[in-house]
Amino acid sequence: PTADESGELLSFLSKQEGRLRDGWLSAPELAGLHGKEGKELQAAVPTGTTPVDLAAWTAVSRVILNLDETITAE
């Protein structure tokens, strides 16, 4: 990514972290940490990482994977 694109992605990451911390989004759900019967899969969270971190980066990854540059090969 260019410097501008990196800045946009980092800004988006920060906004998502805020939304997750404020409860607008469910971090375990967005990060795919719900097992059977809604139980969280804490073992899936790497040491030094929180479900909020995983969920925010999941949101950024989804943005990148939905870009035209990612979907189409020219």
C-alpha positions in Angstrom: 0.0 0.0 0.0 1.0 3.6 -0.5 1.6 5.8 2.5 -1.9 7.3 2.1 -3.5 3.9 1.9 -1.6 2.7 5.0 -2.8 5.7 6.8 -6.4 5.0 5.9 -6.1 1.4 7.0 -4.5 2.4 10.3 -7.2 5.0 10.8 -9.9 2.4 10.1 -8.2 0.0 12.6 -8.3 2.6 15.3 -12.0 3.4 14.7 -12.8 -0.3 14.8 -10.9 -0.8 18.1 -12.9 2.1 19.5 -16.2 0.6 18.3 -15.3 -2.7 19.8 -14.2 -1.3 23.1 -17.4 0.8 23.3 -19.6 -2.3 22.7 -20.9 -1.3 19.2 -19.5 -4.6 17.9 -18.9 -7.9 19.5 -15.1 -8.7 19.5 -15.5 -12.5 20.0 -18.1 -12.7 17.2 -16.2 -10.6 14.7 -12.9 -12.5 15.4 -14.6 -15.9 15.1 -14.0 -16.8 18.7 -17.4 -18.3 19.5 -17.4 -22.0 19.8 -20.4 -24.2 20.3 -23.3 -22.8 22.4 -21.7 -19.3 22.3 -18.7 -20.2 24.5 -15.6 -18.1 23.8 -12.5 -19.9 22.5 -9.9 -18.2 24.7 -7.3 -20.7 23.7 -7.4 -19.3 20.2 -6.2 -15.9 21.4 -2.4 -15.6 21.2 -0.5 -14.5 24.2 -0.3 -10.7 24.4 -3.3 -10.3 22.1 -6.9 -9.5 23.1 -10.1 -10.4 21.3 -10.5 -6.7 20.5 -7.1 -6.8 18.7 -8.1 -9.9 16.7 -11.5 -8.4 15.8 -10.1 -5.1 14.7 -7.5 -6.7 12.5 -10.2 -9.0 11.1 -12.2 -6.0 10.1 -9.1 -4.5 8.3 -8.5 -7.8 6.6 -12.0 -7.9 5.3 -11.6 -4.4 3.8 -8.4 -5.5 2.1 -9.9 -8.7 0.8 -12.9 -6.9 -0.7 -10.8 -4.4 -2.7 -11.1 -4.6 -6.5 -7.3 -5.1 -6.6 -7.7 -8.2 -4.5 -10.7 -9.7 -6.3 -9.8 -9.1 -10.0 -6.6 -9.9 -11.8 -5.8 -7.8 -14.8 
